[in-house]
Amino acid sequence: MLYPIYVHKDAGSAYGAAFPDFPGCFAAADDLQSLPRAAQEAAEAHFGGDDDPIPAPSSPEKWADDPDYTGGFWMLVDVDLAKVRAKAIRLNISLNEGLVQRIDAAAKARGQSRSAFLAQAAEREMSAA
């Protein structure tokens, strides 16, 4: 899911990023290209053992007038929530046999398991809503 991060950089320092949607969650990287990976790692550490719900992403516009976010710029980073909450829960569902065969073929073509394919499809569907 795409989450906004507020990025700032002081002279002679690394890029720092704050997640307004995750209070207390911060990331840092020496270059901008490494910041999305650092942001993913920060989100994983921030929620690591916590059972609190992960907030839905907001937009940078929501924070535009907040005095805590001045002098820097906004980025959207794709946070893989499946890695943030890696605890898998076993489900028992029923699907049409033909649909399962098509799911398996699509998952195999992408090098994924059936579960990973279905989780990714569900995340994509919910973020489009």
Buried (B, 14 or more C-beta within 10 A) or exposed (E): BEBBBBBBBEEEEBBBBBBBBBEEBBBBBEEEEBBBEBBBEBBBEBBEEEEEEBEEBEEBEEBEEEEEBEEBEBBBBEBEBEEBBEEEEEEEEEEEEEEEEEBEEEBEEEEBEEEEBBBBEEBEEEEEE
